[in-house]
Amino acid sequence: MLLNNALNIHGNYYTIPNAVLALGLSPGAIAVYNRILKTIGDRDPVTSRIILEILEDEEEHEFEFRQIREDIDASREALGMGNHTPA
């Protein structure tokens, strides 16, 4: 659970930098889950496996969002509206 820029993992709190939170939903989540995996290491293989599965889902979502943005940009360009989709 994320609370006040701190992530609670089994009663231990790990600070999440504001720069990570500013990345947005998928990139921010990917950074957080990578940090969790690095923190847990090999100490808790069950949690690591679960976090890895979630991370894979987040990476897939990020890919899908990028594809949608590219499709929107291509449509706007084709309509002469220019590329105005935020990165």
C-alpha positions in Angstrom: 0.0 0.0 0.0 1.3 3.4 -0.9 0.9 6.1 1.8 2.5 9.5 1.8 5.2 8.4 -0.7 6.0 5.3 1.3 5.4 1.8 0.3 4.5 -0.7 3.1 5.9 -4.2 2.4 5.4 -6.6 5.3 5.5 -3.8 7.8 8.6 -2.1 6.3 8.2 1.3 4.7 10.2 2.2 1.6 10.2 5.8 0.3 9.1 6.3 -3.3 10.8 9.3 -4.8 8.5 12.1 -6.1 10.2 11.7 -9.5 8.8 8.1 -9.7 5.4 9.2 -8.7 5.4 12.0 -11.3 6.0 9.5 -14.1 2.3 8.6 -14.2 0.2 5.5 -13.8 2.0 2.8 -15.8 5.6 4.2 -15.8 5.3 5.0 -12.1 3.9 1.6 -11.3 6.7 -0.1 -13.3 9.3 1.9 -11.4 7.7 1.0 -8.1 7.3 -2.7 -8.9 11.0 -2.8 -10.1 12.0 -1.2 -6.8 10.0 -3.7 -4.8 11.6 -6.6 -6.7 15.1 -5.1 -6.0 14.2 -4.6 -2.3 12.8 -8.1 -1.8 15.4 -9.9 -3.8 15.5 -13.6 -3.2 14.2 -13.3 0.4 10.5 -13.8 -0.4 10.1 -15.9 -3.6 6.3 -16.0 -3.4 6.0 -12.2 -3.2 8.6 -11.8 -5.9 6.7 -14.0 -8.2 3.4 -12.1 -7.6 5.1 -8.7 -8.1 6.8 -9.9 -11.3 3.4 -11.0 -12.7 2.0 -7.6 -11.8 5.0 -5.9 -13.4 4.6 -7.8 -16.6 0.9 -6.7 -16.7 2.0 -3.0 -16.2 4.6 -3.3 -18.9 1.9 -4.6 -21.3 -0.4 -1.8 -20.3 2.3 0.7 -21.0 2.9 -0.8 -24.4 -0.8 -0.7 -25.2 -1.0 3.0 -24.0 1.9 3.9 -26.3 0.2 2.2 -29.2 -3.1 4.1 -28.5 -1.1 7.4 -28.4 0.6 6.6 -31.7 -2.8 5.8 -33.3 -4.2 9.0 -32.0 -1.2 11.0 -33.3 -1.5 9.3 -36.7 -5.2 10.1 -36.9 -4.6 13.8 -35.9 -1.9 14.1 -38.5 -4.0 12.6 -41.2 -6.8 15.1 -40.3 -4.3 18.0 -40.4 -4.6 18.6 -36.7 -0.9 18.0 -35.9 0.6 15.9 -33.1 -0.7 17.2 -29.8 -0.9 14.1 -27.7 1.1 14.4 -24.5 4.0 11.9 -24.1 
